[in-house]
Structure formats: structure tokens, C-alpha cells
Amino acid sequence: MHSPMLGPSLYTVKAVLILDNDGDRLYAKYYGDGYPSVKEQKALEKNIFNKTHRTDSEIALLEGLTVVYKSNIDLFFYVIGSSHENELMLMAVLNCLFDSLSQMLRKNVERRALLENMEGLFLAVDEIVDGGVILESDPQQVVHRVALRGDDVPLTEQTVTQVLQSAKEQIKWSLLR
């Protein structure tokens, strides 16, 4: 009897984490039942942080998981998949999350700004990954959908108004010619 091949599955993401520079959880979303208790999750987060916070690489393999990560100022972003997962897919999720947040926070991707915009973060992660399945890897699409769903996300109101105002001005000038 031969064992089935363990190829990449549709359910590629096991967790999305954001830790601060002390390794404390700011955001964590786990998919599947690999880490059912908060205690197990915190232990994994501590282990991952200890293995990654002083290195410059972007990929780590530990506890049978593939971990892709990036840090910015006082934040550490992690996307976790199983050991046989495609790092490029996980990296696409990581970059999409980071770039989406960067746009939503007006490039101010640090702890305080993130904590003030947690609703936007929750919406963004839900647009990118659903139940472990990658739905979107284009930050423009994510930011657009978050703006539609969240009436509280600051970047939308003003920019839409500005675009409409600009369009009105252009139309007015083209009619006056």
C-alpha cells in the first residue's frame, strides 16, 4: 500500500499573525484545528518569534510548518502554512497583507497606527484568506473591498470626494472651451 502524495492543498494558510517587537500577539487568526487552544497558539508564536526576530531571512521551517515573515519598525508579520506548502503562495499572502495595510495606514505601518485601525486589519485578512483558502493577492483589490465594507476606514471618503471634484473641474473646463 502506498501513501498518498502530500501535494499543496487549496487550504494553504494555517495562520496569519502579527506580533510586536516583544513577541506579543497583536493579531492572530488560525485556520483548521492544528492549534486549538490559546496556550498552544501562544507557545507556537513564542517559538516562531524567538527563531525569527533576529534574522534577515524571510522563510523559516519549524514544527512541521513553513513560516514566511517580514518585520517593519515594531511589527512582525507572519503567514504560516504546512511544511509542504508553496512558499511563494504564502509570500504572496504576506506581501498582499503588508501592502494593503501600508496603503490603509498611509505607509505608517507601526504598532500604534495598527492598533487604531484593527477593524481595517480584520477586514483585510478576511478579504485575503477565508478559512485558510487564499482568495486575493492584489492589495489594490483588498483595499478597495475593505473601503466598501468599512465605513470607518479613513482613506476612502476624502479620496473619492477629491476624484469627483477633480472630474467636475475637468468637465466644467472642457465645456467652457
Backbone as ProteinMPNN parsed JSONL, in Angstrom:
{"seq_chain_A": "MHSPMLGPSLYTVKAVLILDNDGDRLYAKYYGDGYPSVKEQKALEKNIFNKTHRTDSEIALLEGLTVVYKSNIDLFFYVIGSSHENELMLMAVLNCLFDSLSQMLRKNVERRALLENMEGLFLAVDEIVDGGVILESDPQQVVHRVALRGDDVPLTEQTVTQVLQSAKEQIKWSLLR", "coords_chain_A": {"N_chain_A": [[0.833, -1.182, 0.0], [0.633, 2.169, -0.895], [1.468, 5.447, 0.303], [-0.602, 8.355, 0.114], [0.236, 11.097, -2.039], [1.544, 14.051, -0.674], [0.556, 16.811, -1.695], [0.379, 20.363, -2.459], [-2.435, 21.871, -0.963], [-5.742, 23.25, -1.364], [-6.275, 24.573, 0.916], [-4.205, 26.539, 2.05], [-3.188, 28.287, 3.985], [-2.319, 28.26, 7.348], [-2.176, 29.969, 9.492], [-2.332, 33.492, 10.265], [-0.346, 35.929, 11.562], [0.378, 38.744, 13.648], [2.869, 40.144, 15.433], [4.238, 42.085, 18.154], [7.34, 43.947, 18.793], [8.212, 42.666, 21.057], [7.391, 40.188, 20.82], [4.808, 39.754, 21.496], [1.349, 39.047, 20.961], [-0.493, 40.829, 18.603], [-2.297, 40.444, 16.685], [-3.941, 37.524, 15.647], [-4.884, 34.884, 13.619], [-6.044, 31.758, 13.275], [-6.344, 28.911, 11.155], [-8.148, 25.926, 10.573], [-7.627, 23.027, 12.711], [-5.181, 22.727, 13.952], [-3.921, 24.063, 16.065], [-5.593, 24.205, 18.6], [-5.966, 25.344, 21.207], [-5.551, 28.422, 23.071], [-3.28, 28.446, 24.598], [-1.55, 26.639, 23.242], [-1.331, 28.039, 20.849], [-0.077, 30.433, 21.673], [2.345, 29.377, 22.558], [3.411, 28.431, 20.147], [3.632, 30.888, 18.799], [5.524, 32.202, 20.37], [7.739, 30.528, 20.007], [8.102, 30.788, 17.205], [8.626, 33.543, 17.045], [10.986, 33.746, 18.581], [12.717, 32.302, 16.937], [12.829, 33.86, 14.673], [13.029, 36.697, 15.016], [15.534, 37.888, 15.034], [16.713, 37.465, 12.638], [17.506, 37.946, 9.135], [16.358, 36.624, 7.088], [13.525, 35.444, 5.139], [12.037, 33.238, 5.352], [11.172, 30.466, 7.356], [11.508, 27.171, 8.645], [9.749, 25.272, 10.853], [8.551, 23.126, 13.46], [7.219, 21.456, 11.66], [6.099, 23.266, 9.93], [5.821, 25.81, 7.399], [7.026, 28.977, 7.541], [6.573, 32.231, 6.602], [7.816, 35.532, 6.7], [7.984, 39.027, 7.673], [9.401, 42.035, 8.876], [8.613, 45.262, 10.236], [9.446, 48.327, 11.444], [8.094, 48.268, 14.457], [6.731, 45.894, 14.251], [5.976, 42.46, 13.526], [5.201, 40.428, 10.879], [3.548, 37.444, 10.045], [2.944, 34.635, 7.96], [1.66, 31.476, 7.92], [2.067, 28.167, 6.814], [1.616, 24.652, 5.933], [4.354, 22.253, 6.034], [4.742, 21.3, 3.462], [3.894, 23.247, 1.836], [3.69, 25.784, -0.722], [6.098, 28.197, -0.708], [6.052, 30.552, -2.166], [3.365, 31.095, -2.604], [2.527, 31.545, 0.016], [4.12, 33.731, 0.582], [3.047, 35.555, -1.199], [0.603, 36.057, 0.03], [1.496, 37.21, 2.412], [2.834, 39.532, 1.451], [0.692, 40.803, 0.202], [-0.974, 41.329, 2.396], [0.703, 43.028, 3.907], [1.164, 45.156, 2.063], [-1.451, 46.023, 1.644], [-2.155, 46.923, 4.21], [-0.232, 48.902, 4.429], [-1.117, 50.765, 2.542], [-3.635, 51.353, 3.655], [-2.926, 52.414, 6.115], [-1.622, 54.618, 5.354], [1.131, 54.299, 4.694], [2.203, 54.197, 7.216], [3.084, 51.904, 8.833], [3.055, 50.75, 11.732], [2.986, 49.839, 15.239], [1.171, 51.483, 16.86], [-0.454, 52.832, 14.968], [-1.563, 50.606, 13.718], [-3.025, 49.428, 15.835], [-4.951, 51.351, 16.132], [-6.419, 50.937, 13.925], [-7.633, 48.423, 13.815], [-10.021, 47.285, 12.913], [-9.931, 47.631, 10.144], [-7.755, 45.964, 9.618], [-8.804, 43.41, 10.35], [-10.848, 43.175, 8.417], [-9.287, 43.266, 6.081], [-7.681, 40.921, 6.277], [-9.718, 39.028, 6.14], [-10.534, 39.431, 3.518], [-8.332, 38.533, 2.129], [-7.682, 35.902, 2.95], [-9.749, 33.121, 3.444], [-10.982, 30.944, 5.686], [-8.575, 29.604, 5.498], [-8.14, 29.364, 2.843], [-6.67, 30.93, 0.07], [-7.847, 33.898, -1.182], [-7.35, 36.334, -2.418], [-4.685, 38.224, -3.811], [-4.0, 40.704, -4.541], [-3.237, 43.802, -3.462], [-4.535, 46.244, -4.11], [-7.145, 45.491, -4.767], [-7.932, 44.41, -2.323], [-7.803, 46.639, -0.569], [-9.698, 48.245, -1.791], [-12.066, 46.678, -1.459], [-12.169, 46.547, 1.337], [-12.583, 49.22, 1.858], [-15.141, 49.52, 0.828], [-16.562, 47.896, 2.556], [-15.958, 48.799, 5.146], [-17.062, 51.551, 6.816], [-15.562, 53.141, 8.224], [-12.961, 53.286, 7.54], [-10.363, 55.397, 6.93], [-9.141, 56.257, 4.438], [-10.923, 56.35, 2.276], [-13.254, 58.186, 2.025], [-12.278, 60.911, 1.62], [-10.594, 60.639, -0.637], [-12.311, 59.7, -2.636], [-14.087, 61.829, -2.795], [-12.291, 63.806, -3.598], [-11.563, 62.842, -6.128], [-14.029, 62.959, -7.486], [-14.481, 65.728, -7.364], [-12.321, 66.652, -8.84], [-12.942, 65.525, -11.325], [-15.314, 66.889, -11.888], [-14.307, 69.499, -12.169], [-12.684, 69.167, -14.454], [-14.611, 68.49, -16.373], [-16.147, 70.789, -16.358], [-14.253, 72.672, -17.307], [-13.8, 71.628, -19.847], [-16.256, 72.071, -21.047], [-16.353, 74.802, -21.12], [-14.577, 75.553, -23.037]], "CA_chain_A": [[0.0, 0.0, 0.0], [1.458, 3.377, -0.926], [0.818, 6.595, 0.958], [-0.971, 9.384, -0.868], [1.19, 12.212, -2.145], [1.134, 15.262, 0.042], [0.779, 17.979, -2.539], [-0.241, 21.555, -1.904], [-3.886, 21.789, -0.964], [-6.414, 24.532, -1.505], [-6.21, 25.208, 2.232], [-2.775, 26.734, 2.156], [-2.773, 29.097, 5.124], [-2.67, 27.722, 8.666], [-2.341, 31.089, 10.41], [-1.807, 34.825, 9.962], [-0.008, 36.51, 12.861], [1.148, 39.984, 13.752], [3.405, 40.254, 16.792], [5.014, 43.311, 18.345], [8.767, 43.625, 18.868], [8.5, 41.827, 22.226], [6.843, 38.871, 20.511], [3.442, 39.645, 21.997], [0.342, 38.987, 19.92], [-1.37, 41.958, 18.322], [-3.35, 39.861, 15.86], [-3.695, 36.128, 15.272], [-6.028, 34.166, 13.085], [-5.653, 30.391, 12.945], [-7.302, 28.185, 10.327], [-8.032, 24.496, 10.835], [-7.602, 22.71, 14.142], [-3.821, 22.351, 14.346], [-3.572, 24.7, 17.345], [-6.928, 24.521, 19.116], [-6.038, 26.149, 22.434], [-4.775, 29.661, 23.115], [-1.977, 28.086, 25.172], [-0.746, 26.079, 22.142], [-1.076, 29.119, 19.899], [0.925, 31.343, 22.261], [3.621, 28.65, 22.565], [3.893, 28.47, 18.761], [4.009, 32.273, 18.49], [6.773, 32.471, 21.088], [8.758, 29.75, 19.305], [8.335, 31.431, 15.907], [9.259, 34.844, 17.275], [12.363, 33.503, 19.03], [13.503, 31.809, 15.81], [12.851, 34.752, 13.516], [13.108, 38.15, 15.202], [16.893, 38.433, 14.852], [17.283, 37.051, 11.347], [17.128, 38.755, 7.982], [15.73, 35.835, 6.035], [12.072, 35.649, 5.064], [11.368, 31.942, 5.446], [11.669, 29.564, 8.387], [10.798, 25.904, 8.748], [9.794, 24.758, 12.214], [7.388, 22.361, 13.918], [6.489, 20.947, 10.502], [5.397, 24.371, 9.283], [6.561, 26.786, 6.622], [6.689, 30.299, 8.062], [7.159, 33.366, 5.865], [7.644, 36.675, 7.592], [8.672, 40.279, 7.392], [9.224, 42.946, 10.004], [8.595, 46.673, 9.883], [9.506, 49.156, 12.65], [7.893, 47.491, 15.685], [5.769, 44.831, 13.956], [6.412, 41.269, 12.807], [4.083, 39.821, 10.156], [3.803, 36.042, 9.73], [1.936, 33.792, 7.321], [2.114, 30.123, 8.218], [1.436, 27.069, 6.075], [2.226, 23.367, 6.292], [5.733, 22.128, 5.548], [4.789, 21.02, 2.012], [3.229, 24.348, 1.144], [4.486, 26.602, -1.631], [6.492, 29.455, -0.04], [5.688, 31.703, -2.989], [1.95, 31.386, -2.33], [2.463, 32.135, 1.356], [4.752, 35.044, 0.471], [2.081, 36.427, -1.883], [-0.364, 36.45, 1.057], [2.207, 38.116, 3.32], [3.047, 40.815, 0.767], [-0.61, 41.415, -0.017], [-1.414, 41.862, 3.688], [1.552, 44.158, 4.265], [0.93, 46.264, 1.134], [-2.808, 46.519, 1.911], [-2.081, 47.712, 5.444], [0.591, 50.07, 4.144], [-1.998, 51.742, 1.892], [-4.693, 51.754, 4.582], [-2.328, 53.204, 7.191], [-0.839, 55.668, 4.69], [2.539, 53.912, 4.813], [2.608, 54.285, 8.615], [2.847, 50.552, 9.336], [3.672, 50.525, 13.035], [2.076, 49.306, 16.243], [0.109, 52.393, 17.284], [-1.374, 53.031, 13.836], [-2.278, 49.349, 13.512], [-3.999, 49.258, 16.912], [-6.049, 52.297, 15.901], [-7.137, 50.519, 12.71], [-7.802, 46.97, 13.876], [-11.168, 46.89, 12.101], [-9.429, 47.517, 8.778], [-6.915, 44.762, 9.569], [-9.697, 42.241, 10.339], [-11.496, 43.127, 7.104], [-8.276, 42.953, 5.062], [-7.333, 39.495, 6.364], [-10.873, 38.273, 5.639], [-10.561, 39.539, 2.061], [-7.173, 37.831, 1.563], [-7.751, 34.471, 3.278], [-11.02, 32.718, 4.045], [-10.927, 29.554, 6.126], [-7.311, 29.002, 5.087], [-8.044, 29.409, 1.381], [-6.245, 32.242, -0.42], [-8.848, 34.458, -2.093], [-6.904, 37.534, -3.12], [-3.295, 38.596, -3.542], [-3.797, 42.045, -5.073], [-3.548, 44.763, -2.404], [-5.495, 47.258, -4.584], [-8.48, 44.893, -4.623], [-8.211, 44.274, -0.891], [-8.06, 47.977, -0.025], [-10.972, 48.67, -2.366], [-13.164, 45.952, -0.805], [-12.218, 46.982, 2.738], [-13.189, 50.56, 1.85], [-16.572, 49.336, 0.602], [-17.171, 47.249, 3.724], [-15.777, 49.55, 6.386], [-17.36, 52.969, 6.629], [-14.69, 53.809, 9.175], [-11.589, 53.299, 7.047], [-10.215, 56.811, 6.593], [-8.624, 56.673, 3.142], [-11.913, 56.352, 1.196], [-14.095, 59.379, 1.91], [-11.607, 62.054, 1.072], [-10.067, 60.404, -1.981], [-13.44, 59.624, -3.567], [-14.539, 63.21, -2.949], [-11.297, 64.519, -4.399], [-11.667, 62.367, -7.512], [-15.255, 63.533, -8.054], [-14.265, 67.172, -7.513], [-11.396, 66.81, -9.955], [-13.689, 65.186, -12.538], [-16.237, 68.012, -12.135], [-13.496, 70.616, -12.672], [-12.264, 68.861, -15.819], [-15.795, 68.576, -17.231], [-16.504, 72.226, -16.435], [-13.313, 73.35, -18.221], [-13.957, 71.15, -21.221], [-17.482, 72.684, -21.56], [-16.129, 76.235, -21.307], [-13.673, 75.803, -24.157]], "C_chain_A": [[0.88, 1.247, 0.0], [0.701, 4.535, -0.285], [0.476, 7.637, -0.092], [0.065, 10.501, -0.88], [0.657, 13.401, -1.373], [1.473, 16.459, -0.825], [0.166, 19.192, -1.875], [-1.766, 21.405, -1.962], [-4.439, 23.186, -1.193], [-6.292, 25.314, -0.204], [-4.749, 25.46, 2.575], [-2.346, 27.441, 3.423], [-3.26, 28.486, 6.433], [-2.89, 28.847, 9.677], [-1.77, 32.369, 9.815], [-1.58, 35.481, 11.318], [0.644, 37.875, 12.691], [1.557, 40.1, 15.216], [4.141, 41.584, 16.921], [6.477, 42.943, 18.562], [9.178, 42.979, 20.182], [7.976, 40.419, 21.989], [5.435, 38.671, 21.035], [2.44, 39.781, 20.852], [-0.44, 40.298, 19.825], [-2.568, 41.453, 17.524], [-2.968, 38.419, 15.571], [-4.982, 35.527, 14.754], [-5.526, 32.806, 12.634], [-6.756, 29.738, 12.13], [-7.08, 26.697, 10.558], [-7.887, 24.272, 12.327], [-6.226, 22.264, 14.631], [-3.391, 22.903, 15.702], [-4.866, 25.162, 18.021], [-6.962, 25.436, 20.339], [-5.156, 27.386, 22.34], [-3.372, 29.364, 23.644], [-1.044, 27.546, 24.082], [-0.379, 27.159, 21.128], [0.026, 30.036, 20.411], [2.31, 30.688, 22.274], [4.242, 28.667, 21.16], [4.398, 29.875, 18.423], [5.339, 32.632, 19.141], [7.946, 31.791, 20.38], [9.118, 30.416, 17.975], [9.08, 32.752, 16.092], [10.726, 34.672, 17.667], [13.267, 33.062, 17.886], [13.694, 32.86, 14.717], [13.198, 36.208, 13.797], [14.51, 38.733, 15.045], [17.489, 38.087, 13.496], [16.782, 37.95, 10.226], [16.41, 37.954, 6.918], [14.219, 36.039, 6.091], [11.311, 34.361, 5.266], [12.007, 31.115, 6.558], [10.854, 28.283, 8.326], [10.903, 25.456, 10.194], [8.484, 24.101, 12.586], [6.554, 21.845, 12.749], [5.698, 22.016, 9.767], [6.353, 25.196, 8.436], [6.088, 28.156, 7.103], [7.36, 31.349, 7.19], [6.87, 34.603, 6.69], [8.386, 37.898, 7.101], [8.433, 41.173, 8.595], [9.254, 44.378, 9.486], [8.485, 47.483, 11.172], [9.318, 48.3, 13.893], [6.866, 46.375, 15.497], [6.437, 43.681, 13.227], [5.182, 40.619, 12.201], [4.454, 38.393, 9.785], [2.63, 35.442, 8.979], [2.488, 32.377, 7.4], [1.328, 29.107, 7.403], [2.095, 25.767, 6.491], [3.593, 23.243, 5.619], [5.802, 21.859, 4.046], [4.11, 22.114, 1.202], [4.221, 25.146, 0.305], [4.804, 27.95, -0.962], [6.045, 30.667, -0.841], [4.228, 32.094, -2.789], [1.815, 32.078, -0.978], [3.042, 33.554, 1.331], [3.816, 36.035, -0.222], [1.036, 36.933, -0.889], [0.266, 37.485, 1.992], [2.363, 39.503, 2.688], [1.733, 41.545, 0.536], [-1.109, 42.045, 1.285], [-0.619, 43.124, 4.035], [1.255, 45.379, 3.382], [-0.464, 46.867, 1.33], [-2.788, 47.418, 3.144], [-1.292, 48.999, 5.22], [-0.253, 51.161, 3.48], [-3.036, 52.263, 2.883], [-4.164, 52.652, 5.696], [-1.46, 54.334, 6.643], [0.66, 55.493, 4.929], [3.075, 53.956, 6.251], [2.356, 52.94, 9.298], [3.651, 50.339, 10.627], [2.572, 50.249, 14.049], [0.896, 50.228, 16.565], [-0.933, 52.587, 16.182], [-2.206, 51.765, 13.6], [-3.364, 49.171, 14.571], [-5.191, 50.205, 16.755], [-6.898, 51.898, 14.698], [-7.358, 49.015, 12.663], [-8.96, 46.493, 12.996], [-10.738, 46.69, 10.641], [-8.567, 46.279, 8.6], [-7.777, 43.503, 9.485], [-10.352, 42.081, 8.969], [-10.506, 42.719, 6.016], [-7.923, 41.471, 5.081], [-8.476, 38.646, 5.822], [-10.99, 38.335, 4.118], [-9.458, 38.691, 1.419], [-7.298, 36.32, 1.743], [-9.108, 34.179, 3.907], [-10.941, 31.246, 4.402], [-9.654, 28.84, 5.705], [-7.103, 29.009, 3.585], [-7.672, 30.824, 0.952], [-7.26, 32.733, -1.452], [-8.28, 35.559, -2.965], [-5.445, 37.817, -2.79], [-2.964, 39.974, -4.115], [-4.215, 43.077, -4.023], [-4.56, 45.83, -2.821], [-6.925, 46.756, -4.396], [-8.88, 44.815, -3.159], [-8.603, 45.625, -0.299], [-9.413, 48.49, -0.517], [-12.144, 48.0, -1.652], [-13.308, 46.342, 0.657], [-12.906, 48.342, 2.82], [-14.701, 50.46, 1.651], [-17.257, 48.796, 1.85], [-17.077, 48.082, 4.99], [-16.056, 51.015, 6.166], [-16.388, 53.814, 7.433], [-13.256, 53.949, 8.671], [-11.315, 54.653, 6.399], [-9.872, 57.123, 5.139], [-9.71, 56.864, 2.088], [-12.592, 57.686, 1.003], [-13.412, 60.475, 1.113], [-11.167, 61.801, -0.368], [-11.19, 60.315, -3.003], [-13.946, 61.036, -3.847], [-13.584, 63.988, -3.835], [-11.394, 64.131, -5.873], [-12.894, 62.976, -8.183], [-15.091, 65.028, -8.316], [-13.38, 67.451, -8.731], [-12.107, 66.555, -11.284], [-14.635, 66.33, -12.91], [-15.485, 69.196, -12.742], [-13.133, 70.389, -14.142], [-13.438, 68.992, -16.789], [-16.17, 70.043, -17.451], [-15.578, 72.933, -17.437], [-13.48, 72.888, -19.662], [-15.22, 71.751, -21.859], [-17.269, 74.167, -21.863], [-15.261, 76.554, -22.508], [-14.398, 76.272, -25.413]], "O_chain_A": [[1.785, 1.359, 0.826], [-0.528, 4.598, -0.323], [1.193, 7.782, -1.083], [0.686, 10.806, 0.139], [-0.533, 13.712, -1.42], [2.547, 17.046, -0.701], [-0.495, 19.071, -0.844], [-2.302, 20.862, -2.928], [-3.7, 24.171, -1.213], [-6.215, 26.543, -0.205], [-4.132, 24.684, 3.305], [-1.234, 27.215, 3.899], [-4.451, 28.227, 6.609], [-3.687, 28.707, 10.606], [-0.862, 32.344, 8.985], [-2.501, 35.58, 12.129], [1.362, 38.126, 11.723], [0.716, 40.148, 16.114], [4.609, 42.143, 15.93], [6.83, 41.764, 18.522], [10.368, 42.761, 20.411], [8.1, 39.554, 22.856], [4.918, 37.554, 21.024], [2.659, 40.532, 19.901], [-0.969, 40.804, 20.814], [-3.685, 41.951, 17.657], [-1.808, 38.124, 15.284], [-6.038, 35.649, 15.375], [-4.694, 32.704, 11.732], [-7.942, 29.967, 12.366], [-5.941, 26.258, 10.722], [-8.009, 25.207, 13.118], [-6.116, 21.516, 15.602], [-2.592, 22.284, 16.404], [-5.194, 26.349, 18.017], [-7.896, 26.224, 20.491], [-4.152, 27.401, 21.629], [-2.393, 29.958, 23.191], [0.118, 27.947, 24.005], [0.74, 27.19, 20.614], [0.952, 30.376, 19.675], [3.32, 31.35, 22.034], [5.443, 28.888, 21.006], [5.466, 30.029, 17.831], [6.18, 33.29, 18.528], [9.001, 32.392, 20.179], [10.295, 30.586, 17.658], [10.044, 33.038, 15.382], [11.6, 35.367, 17.148], [14.449, 33.404, 17.861], [14.625, 32.757, 13.92], [13.631, 36.905, 12.879], [14.659, 39.95, 14.933], [18.654, 38.389, 13.237], [15.762, 38.626, 10.36], [15.904, 38.52, 5.949], [13.705, 36.72, 6.978], [10.082, 34.368, 5.345], [13.231, 31.069, 6.686], [9.667, 28.3, 7.999], [12.005, 25.278, 10.714], [7.426, 24.479, 12.082], [5.327, 21.801, 12.831], [4.737, 21.708, 9.062], [7.548, 25.27, 8.724], [4.894, 28.455, 7.075], [8.583, 31.355, 7.054], [5.811, 34.715, 7.307], [9.274, 37.827, 6.252], [7.397, 41.084, 9.253], [9.839, 44.668, 8.443], [7.514, 47.328, 11.913], [10.269, 47.665, 14.349], [6.21, 45.957, 16.452], [7.343, 43.882, 12.418], [4.231, 40.294, 12.911], [5.544, 38.147, 9.269], [1.471, 35.697, 9.306], [3.623, 32.11, 7.004], [0.102, 29.169, 7.31], [3.02, 25.765, 7.303], [3.938, 24.036, 4.743], [6.817, 22.159, 3.417], [3.792, 21.927, 0.028], [5.419, 25.178, 0.585], [3.903, 28.741, -0.684], [5.696, 31.698, -0.265], [3.89, 33.277, -2.801], [1.09, 33.063, -0.838], [2.518, 34.459, 1.98], [3.792, 37.216, 0.124], [0.627, 38.092, -0.949], [-0.349, 38.501, 2.319], [2.061, 40.518, 3.315], [1.669, 42.768, 0.659], [-1.61, 43.169, 1.277], [-1.189, 44.149, 4.408], [1.111, 46.494, 3.884], [-0.641, 48.079, 1.2], [-3.328, 48.525, 3.132], [-1.639, 50.053, 5.754], [-0.123, 52.339, 3.813], [-3.29, 53.466, 2.947], [-4.868, 53.545, 6.167], [-0.666, 54.931, 7.37], [1.356, 56.431, 5.317], [4.272, 53.771, 6.471], [1.537, 52.836, 10.211], [4.768, 49.821, 10.607], [1.386, 50.403, 13.76], [-0.254, 49.79, 16.542], [-2.137, 52.516, 16.43], [-3.401, 51.843, 13.319], [-4.494, 48.805, 14.247], [-6.3, 49.898, 17.191], [-7.973, 52.457, 14.479], [-7.28, 48.403, 11.597], [-8.885, 45.418, 12.401], [-11.125, 45.719, 9.992], [-8.63, 45.616, 7.564], [-7.523, 42.629, 8.656], [-10.405, 40.977, 8.427], [-10.836, 41.926, 5.135], [-7.868, 40.831, 4.031], [-8.241, 37.659, 5.124], [-11.489, 37.397, 3.496], [-9.622, 38.191, 0.306], [-7.052, 35.553, 0.813], [-9.559, 34.903, 4.794], [-10.845, 30.394, 3.518], [-9.64, 27.617, 5.567], [-6.013, 28.697, 3.105], [-8.274, 31.797, 1.404], [-7.503, 32.074, -2.462], [-8.678, 35.708, -4.121], [-5.016, 37.673, -1.645], [-1.799, 40.367, -4.172], [-5.401, 43.215, -3.724], [-5.358, 46.28, -1.998], [-7.799, 47.488, -3.932], [-10.017, 45.115, -2.797], [-9.616, 45.736, 0.391], [-10.174, 49.092, 0.241], [-13.107, 48.67, -1.279], [-14.422, 46.457, 1.167], [-13.704, 48.594, 3.723], [-15.457, 51.231, 2.242], [-18.383, 49.179, 2.169], [-17.993, 48.08, 5.813], [-15.348, 51.666, 5.397], [-16.387, 55.041, 7.34], [-12.437, 54.636, 9.282], [-11.969, 55.015, 5.42], [-10.279, 58.172, 4.641], [-9.438, 57.499, 1.069], [-12.514, 58.266, -0.08], [-13.903, 60.908, 0.071], [-11.349, 62.662, -1.229], [-11.042, 60.802, -4.124], [-14.203, 61.395, -4.996], [-14.008, 64.738, -4.715], [-11.317, 64.986, -6.756], [-12.813, 63.454, -9.314], [-15.509, 65.533, -9.358], [-13.648, 68.348, -9.53], [-11.898, 67.283, -12.254], [-14.751, 66.699, -14.079], [-15.951, 69.819, -13.697], [-13.256, 71.292, -14.969], [-13.29, 69.533, -17.885], [-16.465, 70.472, -18.566], [-16.036, 73.685, -18.297], [-13.317, 73.678, -20.592], [-15.264, 71.927, -23.076], [-17.917, 74.726, -22.747], [-15.211, 77.701, -22.952], [-13.762, 76.522, -26.437]]}, "name": "protein", "num_of_chains": 1, "seq": "MHSPMLGPSLYTVKAVLILDNDGDRLYAKYYGDGYPSVKEQKALEKNIFNKTHRTDSEIALLEGLTVVYKSNIDLFFYVIGSSHENELMLMAVLNCLFDSLSQMLRKNVERRALLENMEGLFLAVDEIVDGGVILESDPQQVVHRVALRGDDVPLTEQTVTQVLQSAKEQIKWSLLR"}
